[in-house]
Amino acid sequence: MALDRIVLYVVVGVAVALAAVYGGLILFGALSLGPVGLLVLIPLFLVGYVIWRIVAERLSNREDDHYEQIER
């Protein structure tokens, strides 16, 4: 495996781990504030949903996949 691919996997893994820790801190911080803190979770879940839909659309859209047109 090429070194650049290994570095990419490590960077993506660290970024996902940091995002999970940050999301957990926001979640537990909002829950500790009581009912008012739950209002913080609404934008957090909306942003997560939008990111999820963007990634799902990019992975499933065959028309926008320009790598399929590259000769091998």
N, C-alpha and C positions, 0 to 999 in steps of 0.2 A: 504494500500500500504506500502511496506517495506521502511524503512528509506534509505537504499542504493539506491533504485530505484529513490526516490525523489531527493537525492543528485546528482545522475547521470543526471537527467533531468535538474536540476539547473545548473550544470557545463556545460552541452552541450548547454543550452540556453545562458549562458553568453559567451561561446566561439563563438557561431554563431553571437551574437550581436557585439562582439569585431571584428570579421572578417569582418562583414558588415561595421562597422565604419572605419576600416583600409583600406578596399577596396575603400570606398568613399573618404577618404583622398587622396589616391593615384590617383584616377580618377580625382578629382578636382584639385589636384596639377599638374597633367600632362596637364590638359586642360588650366590651367593658364599660362603655359610656351609657349603656342602656338603650331605651327606645329611640332617643334622638340620634345615637350613634348608628342605628340601623339605616338612617337616611344616607350615610356614607356608602353603604353597600350597593345601593341602587345604581349610581354611576359606575361603580366598579364592575358589577355584573353586566351592565350595558356595554362597557368598553370590551370586556371579555367576550361577549356575544358577537360584537362587531368583528373583532379579530378572528374569532372562530369561523364566522361566515366568509370572511375574506380568504382565509387559508383554504377552506373547503372549496370555494369557488375556483381558486387558482389551481388546486389539485385536480379538479374534475372537468375543467374547461379544455376540451381538445382543440378548439379553434384558436385559442391564444397560446398554444404550445409551440413556440418557434424552434425548439430543439428537435422536434420530429422532422423538420425540413432539412436538417443538416445531414449531409451524406457521411456515411461511416466508412 
